């Protein structure tokens, strides 16, 4: 199936900005996942006013980043990213979510995976090991380990254990826009039991890393139109966030704690890193005596249905 994603960000300055520097993580990735393959077919970013200079580079995590500057007076900046993305889904029951969950009991035990991550030197394990460590926005704390512990009894298959943790976060925490900010610590989210997708992703990352597992932050979008007969998914009409866990034999398997599901045919991946700080949609600085207002609009349109 194919999606058309339009992500528009507008900055309005209360007083003229003389200069601004910006970086944008807005280009969807092309990659193969356990449940699907994603291909970015077309992508463009329109910027107004026209930047004084811009360039595209690849960051440490192999995400595509656009850097641009505006070196003249301007009252506003508008960045519009338009992407056409294809998700190639496997034939029914071959690699599907349902089949994966049926086979979860046969996956490697989580504590065995933990041991291998910290002691073996196989290239994939070495690469994944960096995601077992604390990151600037996701500390590894005893309270997070304690919260995660009921989902991780000794010998439990890793997929089953992570799925159980995801379900607990979904059931025990309230999705509440405005209750947190980017600066809200994970430990406060744990205590208050409320937040948004970014908070729940950070919380789940902290829990998994506190168990010694490798987990990374994933940014992207979720389809805004719900399937027939189902409620609209939380996190729609905005950038979305979830996590991916390293599972030997499957590589990186994604989990969405905001909606209690495995990303499959409604999630579009843009970038991944250690936490939100590595892959914000936009970040930068501007020089002005005033303040700014931010407006973001995201539209995810399904162009074609999955083949049957």
N, C-alpha and C positions, 0 to 999 in steps of 0.2 A: 504494500500500500504506500501511497505517497501523501505527504503533508506539505502545505505551504505555511510557513511561519513568518509573521511580521512583528517585529519588536521595535517599538518607537520609544525613545527616551528624549525628553525635553528638559533643558535647564533654562530657567528664566532668572536673570540677575536684577536685583533691585537697583543697582548702580552699574554702570558700564564696566565690563571686565576688559582689562587691557591685554591679557595674555592667559592662555590655558594650555595645559598639557594633559593628555588623556591616553588611557589604554582600554581596549575593549576585548572581552572574551565573548564573542557573539557568533562565531562560526561553528556550526555543528560538525562533530567528528565523523569520520568514516572508520568503522571498526566491525569486528566480528565478536558477538557475545554468545553465551551458551544457548540463549533462547531465540536469537534473531541476529540479522546482520543489518547495520545501518550504513547508508551511503548518502553523503551530501552531494546532490546532483548539481545544484546551482546555489550561488551565494553572492550577495552584494551588500555593501554598506554605503548608504548615502549620508553625507554629513553637510550640515548647513550651519554657519557659513562655510564656504569651501576652505579646507585646512591649508595652512601655509606649507606644511609638509606632512607626509604620512608614509608609513612603511608597515609591512607585515612580517612577523617573525614567529618562530616556534619556541615556546617556553620549555622549561625543564621537563614538564610532564607531557610534552609533545602536543599541547594545545596550540591552535593558531590564534595569535594575538595581533590586533591592529593598534599601532601607536600613531597618534596625530596631535598636532599643535595648531593653535590659532593665535598668531602673533600680531594681532591688530585689535582695536576696540570693537567689542560686540556686546549686544544686549541679551542674546540667547544663543543656545546651541541645541540643535536637533540631530539626533543620530537614529537612522532608520535602517535596521538590518532585515533583509528579506532572504529567506532560505527555502529551497525545495529539497525535501529529504525523503528518501525511500527506505522503508523497513521491509526486508525480505524475511518472511516468516516461514518456518519449516512446515512440511506436510502435517496434517492432523495427527496428533498423538506421537509424533517423532520429535522429541526435543521440546514439546509444548510444556506449558506451566503445569497442566494436570499430570502429565507423565513424569515430570521432574519431581513433583511432590510425592507421587506414588513410590518413586525410587529413593526418596530422601533417607529412608531408614537404612539404605545400603551405602550411604556416603561414609567417608572416613570419619572417625571420631574426632571431635573438636580438639581434645587435649593431645591427640596424636598430631594433628595439624599444627598446633601450637609448638610442640616439640620440634617438628621438622623446620618450622619457620625460623627458629632460633638456633638450630644446630647444623642443619644441612646446607650444602653449598651449591645445590642445583640452581642454574641461572634464574628461573622463574621465582624460586623461593627467595633468592637474594634480592631480586627486584622488589618483591612484595614486602620484604622485611622492613623497609623504610616506613611502611604504613602501619607498623605495630607501635611506633613511637608517638609520644605526645607532640602536638603541633601548637602554634600560637593561640588558636581559638579552641583547641580540644585538649585539655590537660588529662593525664591519666591519674585518676584519683581513687582512693580507697572507697569512697561513697558510691562511685560508679561501678566499681567491682562488686560491691555488696548488692547493689540493685540488680546487676546482671546475673548474679550467682544462681538464683533459682532456675534459670533457663539453661544452665550449663553443668548438670551433674556429670560425674565422671563417666566417660565412655559414650556419651550421647552423640549421635551423628551430627556433623557440623551443620548441615542444611536444616535439620530438624531443630537444632538448638537456636540458630539465628532466626529462623522463622518464628519460633516461640517468643523470643525477645521482641521481635517486631510487633507481634500481636499484643504483647503486654503494653508496649508504648502506645499503641493505637487505642487500646481500651482504657488506659489509666491516665492519659494526658489529654487536655482539652485544646483543640485548635482554636486559637483566639488572636486574630490579627490585631496589632497594636499593643499587645501585652508585653512585647519584648522589642529590643532593638539589636543591631549588629553587635553592640557592646555588652549585651546581657550574658553573663557567665553561664556556662553549662550547669554548674552546681546550683545556680538560682532556678534554672529551668527544671532541674530535678526536684528541687524543693517546692516550687510553686505549681508544678505539674500543668503547665500551660505554655503555649508558644505557637510558632508557625513552622512550616516545613524545614526551614533552615535550622531552627532550634532542635527539631526532632532528629534531623540528620546528624547534627553535632552530638546530641545525646547518645544516639545509637553508636556513633563512632567511638565516643569515649568509653562506653560499656564494652564494646568489642575489643578495643585496644587494651583495656584494663584486664581482659582475659588473655592477653597475649596474642590475639589474632590480628590479621592484617585487614584493614578496612579503609576505604578512601571515599572522599566526598565527591558527589556527582552533581553537576548543575545542568539544567536543561529546561524543558517544557513538558506540559502534560495536556493532552487533548481536552478542550473545554466542553465538548458535547458528550454527554453521558450515553452509554449503551442503552438501548430500549429497555424500559422497566427498572433501570437502576438510577440511584440518586447521583446528582452531579458530584464529581470528585472534588474534594477540598484541594486548594492550591491552584485552581484554574484561573485563567485570565492574568497570569503573572509568571515570572520565572519560577521554576520549581527546583527542589533539591531532594536527593535521596542518597543512598550509600551503596557501595559494592564491596563484597567480601571475597577474599581469595580462598578458593576451594580447589585443592589439587584435582586435576583431571578435567575440571570445568573452567579453570582460570578465574575470571572475576564474575561473580554472580550478584545481580542487583536486587536490592530490597527497598521498598518505599514505606517507611513507618508512618507517614502521614495518612496513607490510604490503606495500609495493611495488605499490600499485594506485591507481587514480583513484576517489575517493569517488563512489558512485553510489546504490545501493539499500540500503546497510547503515550508512551514516554519517548521524547526526543532528546538525545544527549548532546550537550554542547561541549562541556569540558569536565576534567576531573583533576583533583589535587588532594592535599592533606586536609584542607578545610575551606570554608568560604573565602578566607583571605587570599588563597592562591588563585581563585577563579571567579571574582566578582564580575557581573556582566560589564560594568564600567567602573573605572576609578581614575582619579586625576586630581589636579589642583587648578584653581583659577585665581587671578590677581584682581581684586576689586575691594572697594571700601564698603560694599554692601553685602547682602546675603543672597541666597538663591532658593528658588522653589523647583522641586523635581516632580515631573509627571511621567509615568510609565504606562504604556498600553501594549498588550500582547494579544495577538490573534493567531490561533492554531486552527487551520482549516484542512479537513481531510479531503484530498483530491480524488483518491481511488480507494476502493475497498480491498480487503484481502482476497486473494484468489481462493476458490473453493475446489 
